[in-house]
Amino acid sequence: MSFYLLMQGILIGLVVAVPVGPLGLLCISRALMLGPACGLFSGLGVATADALAAGIAALGITLISGLLSEYQLLLRLLGGAFLCFLGYKICTAEPATRGPTVNVNGLLSAYATTFLLTFSNPVTILSFVAIYAGWHVPSLDGHYVAAATLTVGVFTGSALWWVGLFIGLTTFHAKFNLRFLFWVHRVSGLIIAGFGIIVLLSLSPLSASLGIKF
């Protein structure tokens, strides 16, 4: 049972991590701008938040999910504004073939920002609830060891994706020319900022009155 949950968690972690959303683009952009290590720590922040959300969803804990739902408006406002800010910074950054040296505090900051952006989004937990329903994952309410096993599996699967991306970017980073990096910065920055604008627009009274959901 434990091995099955571990393998199931690894597969779920991979399924969640592989699609490139705004945070995936952010991690890749950081890897290209600040070096693969910064991208890896950013990705591990996402993986940790995904794993924690997976554990909460598996246990059916209502306290944290309730708090996230209660403060959803504020969290989405802060998250949307921060994505717009990050998108602007990335879009206006000058490309360099070799990223600047990032110290430990910079790596911890990269980890913390992506963790908070991922975990503070109520959709993260809800997405795991939907995945569990589709994959027929049983309720683990009260089964803490089983839930921990599933959580470790989700983190492992998600982390494997980011480690693989880190290895690839480390291998080919020196081959990226300035023109390629210029367009990566501009396109990814605009997309990330676009996601932030969409989140902010979803908070407007007009979108709510029209029943528009983002």
Stockholm file with secondary structure:
# STOCKHOLM 1.0

chainA/1-214         MSFYLLMQGILIGLVVAVPVGPLGLLCISRALMLGPACGLFSGLGVATADALAAGIAALGITLISGLLSEYQLLLRLLGGAFLCFLGYKICTAEPATRGPTVNVNGLLSAYATTFLLTFSNPVTILSFVAIYAGWHVPSLDGHYVAAATLTVGVFTGSALWWVGLFIGLTTFHAKFNLRFLFWVHRVSGLIIAGFGIIVLLSLSPLSASLGIKF
#=GR chainA/1-214 SS CHHHHHHHHHHHHHHHHSSCCHHHHHHHHHHHHHCHHHHHHHHHHHHHHHHHHHHHHHHTCHHHHHHHHHTHHHHHHHHHHHHHHHHHHHHHCCCCSSCCCCCHHHHHHHHHHHHHHHHTCHHHHHHHHHHHHHHTCCCCTTCHHHHHHHHHHHHHHHHHHHHHHHHHHHHHGGGCCHHHHHHHHHHHHHHHHHHHHHHHHTTSHHHHHTTCCC
#=GC SS_cons         CHHHHHHHHHHHHHHHHSSCCHHHHHHHHHHHHHCHHHHHHHHHHHHHHHHHHHHHHHHTCHHHHHHHHHTHHHHHHHHHHHHHHHHHHHHHCCCCSSCCCCCHHHHHHHHHHHHHHHHTCHHHHHHHHHHHHHHTCCCCTTCHHHHHHHHHHHHHHHHHHHHHHHHHHHHHGGGCCHHHHHHHHHHHHHHHHHHHHHHHHTTSHHHHHTTCCC
//
